[in-house]
Amino acid sequence: MAADIRPKRPFRWHIAIFLAPAVLVYTAIMILPLAGTLQLSLFRNIDQHQVFVGLGNFRTLFGDPNWSVNFWNALRNNVWFFIIHMLVQNPIGVLLAALLSSPKLRFSAFYRTAIFVPTILSFVIVGFAWKLILSPLWGVAPHLLDFVGLKSLFTPWLGKEQYALTALSLVSVWQFIGIPMMLIYAALLSIPDEVIEAAECDGITGMSQFWKIKLPLILPSIGIISILTFVGNFNAFDLIYTAQGALAGPNYSTDILGTFLYRAFFGFQLQVGDPNMGATIATIMFLIILGGVCVYLFLIQTRLRRYQF
Amino acid sequence: MKTKLLTALLLGTSILGTAGVAYAEDVTLNIESWRGDDLSIWKDKLIPAFEAKNPGIKVVFAPSAPTEYDAALGAKLAAGSAGDLITCRPFDKSLELFKKGNLADLSSLPGMENFSPVAKSAWQTDDGKSSFCVPMASVIHGFIYNKDAFDKLGIKVPETRDEFFAALDKIKADGTYIPMAMGTKDLWEAATMGYQNIGPNYWKGEDGRAALIKGEQKLTDKDWVAPYEELAKWKPYLGDGFEAQTYPDSQNLFTLGRAAIYPAGSWEIGLFNTQAQFKMGAFPPPVEKAGDTCYISDHTDIGMGLNAASKHADAAKTFLSWVASADFATIYANALPGFFSLNSAPVKMADPLAQEFVSWRGKCKSTIRSTYQILSRGTPNLENETWVESANVINGTDTPEAAAKKLQTGLDSWYHPAK
């Protein structure tokens, strides 16, 4: 640091002043609510008074079958939701980016835009549009399948316990495929031409060039995308809520942590909201995400650096 | 932000209202409501009718958005700026306001005698001693059918369950119509239009409901499982892909004339009258044998109470007594077909479908939805679980017995009626 070289310099107030707006705003809208949530989770409302119960709410969440069954179900569903994204969204994103960055492809700007557009659509529009597309009554899905003679494959996916979550995960993949595609595309473009030329001189072209040269170079980007996907998926709520409602039917088969939190915190229909239990679930979600991000930062990213220039 | 603005606006109007009193010697009453849809009915019909009879009292109907109503009302009551008259949600939400002292006790209000105990149950303390809102309207469950389809296929309106299923079989065999328009995607259709619609005939209306609350009956008893057994039999008569059919889908299927029978709530009448191009009729949930006593779900939905902090309590009580009168009932029920007055005095209605629905009150016994009073206060929430399990039973993913057992286990975990 420059300050270490010239130790006599007076304290530089302007740094603190310039940082202050960001620190204050961030504290006011992120740190304080977070601390408030953590605090709320340690209390319970008994006879209209907030009473400190320590980890009592967490014991209820994990120990009382009325809560724990729903919690584990939501967590399991959320993990599945994440797995689908990792297995489908990210590989396809990489593939699309690789295709787009090929110099031989024409209209690549058009494809890039078209694939990215769903990402900027509102969840409400996406949820509603897909509900209509997949509708057994007026949807285009049954007609399209009929067109190619595969009508027998159609079932009301969003209404079946065994398919609903996977179907919604794929809708979400459809919506967000643009993000890994754009990030990988940028990473691919930033690979220096010298590296590619050197590889060509060594006779590495085509597919093997992708696997041996480009893929290792974009691994850090893939890591970033994985962590973005992880955080996004464990915070997800909107799509399930718009497509399936707060009860995440059928039979809670699409219930993820976000919808579970919503029902607990705000209540639903005749169920009265319980902010303390809601905060407890929110705290667990925070810890899950924090844990996942830490694993990535300390175990994966440190290794990835070796591949970088 | 919006709520704040609204609060500010309403605060403004109430101040202006008070100012008005000082100048004109008139008392102005403000009504809090979530029924923005009814604004024109209040302004053009109800309020002029009241003001004509009660000179010196002015009434302002000031609704807020349904989703914001509870929060906005709570804030205004706390700030002391809420209107004099408060539209009451049924059961626990209003009960909470009463317990906090925000709603005045109306047990002795002239006009309350016009309502039956069932009608008042939604706005009473658990022991039934104090009433705090005047019941305004209820919705009745039953089945709406496509009269043209029934005539074409030569089907008589079913009275018993056997006739009901025979009719469904006949419609299915003919193939022109989907026998019944209902989906399980939104869950509540299965519970509200299914279980709560046909159930009262099995659990004998209020008798069963009261016994359940007292703990004398369980959801696993025969009377409570049987409606699930009937629901399970509905499955083959629903349209293709009913698992993903939403509530608006069901409405459209019926009003487009593609389905013959629609398990309904009377609130549909207004919409169906404008959309359906065919003649419609309605029948109450079929009973087991002809001549059995029939029971209907006549669910209390909306009431009106007095803000305990109101400065014009006497004028407000005059207004509430009028709300409890037959005059109000006639205007309200005709302006909003499908929302029936809870007044014991018979109300003349012009709409034939609404007339049909309300005529069942004469021959059947009324009850309210079994899960609404007291039983949905804990976790897991019985009403929400009933939605899920009713859909499961129709989808065939749970047997009626398993569904009932899950509901009872959930209820047992927090509800311990004093014996």
Contacts between the chains, C-beta under 8 A, distances in Angstrom:
chain1	res1	chain2	res2	distance
A	65	B	413	7.9
A	66	B	379	5.6
A	66	B	380	5.3
A	66	B	410	6.8
A	66	B	413	5.6
A	66	B	414	7.9
A	67	B	379	7.4
A	131	B	246	7.3
A	134	B	244	6.7
A	135	B	241	7.7
A	135	B	244	6.4
A	135	B	245	7.8
A	135	B	246	7.9
A	135	B	249	6.8
A	136	B	239	7.8
A	136	B	240	5.6
A	136	B	241	2.3
A	136	B	242	7.9
A	136	B	244	5.5
A	136	B	245	6.8
A	137	B	239	7.0
A	137	B	240	7.9
A	137	B	241	6.8
A	137	B	245	6.3
A	137	B	249	5.4
A	137	B	252	7.9
A	137	B	253	6.8
A	138	B	249	7.6
A	142	B	241	7.9
A	155	B	241	7.4
A	156	B	185	8.0
A	156	B	241	3.7
A	156	B	242	7.4
A	156	B	243	4.5
A	156	B	244	3.3
A	156	B	245	7.5
A	157	B	244	6.9
A	158	B	185	6.7
A	158	B	243	8.0
A	158	B	244	4.6
A	159	B	183	7.6
A	159	B	184	6.5
A	159	B	185	5.1
A	159	B	241	7.0
A	159	B	242	7.4
A	159	B	243	2.7
A	159	B	244	3.5
A	159	B	245	7.3
A	159	B	395	7.5
A	160	B	243	5.7
A	160	B	244	7.9
A	161	B	395	7.8
A	161	B	397	6.0
A	244	B	185	7.9
A	245	B	186	6.4
A	245	B	187	7.1
A	247	B	187	5.6
A	247	B	384	6.3
A	247	B	387	6.3
A	247	B	388	6.3
A	249	B	184	7.9
A	249	B	185	6.9
A	249	B	186	7.8
A	249	B	187	5.0
A	249	B	388	6.7
A	249	B	391	6.3
A	250	B	184	6.9
A	250	B	185	7.6
A	250	B	187	7.7
A	250	B	243	6.8
A	250	B	388	8.0
A	250	B	391	6.0
A	250	B	392	7.2
A	250	B	395	6.3
A	250	B	397	7.3
A	251	B	388	5.8
A	251	B	391	7.3
A	251	B	392	5.3
A	251	B	395	8.0
A	251	B	397	6.2
A	251	B	398	7.7
A	252	B	388	6.8
A	268	B	381	7.7
A	268	B	384	6.2
A	269	B	188	7.8
A	269	B	381	7.6
A	269	B	383	6.0
A	269	B	384	6.0
A	269	B	387	7.9
A	270	B	91	7.7
A	270	B	92	7.3
A	270	B	371	7.3
A	270	B	372	6.8
A	270	B	376	4.0
A	270	B	381	6.0
A	270	B	382	8.0
A	270	B	383	4.2
A	270	B	384	7.0
A	271	B	376	7.2
A	271	B	379	7.5
A	271	B	381	3.8
A	271	B	383	7.4
A	271	B	384	5.5
A	272	B	92	7.1
A	272	B	377	7.3
A	274	B	379	7.5
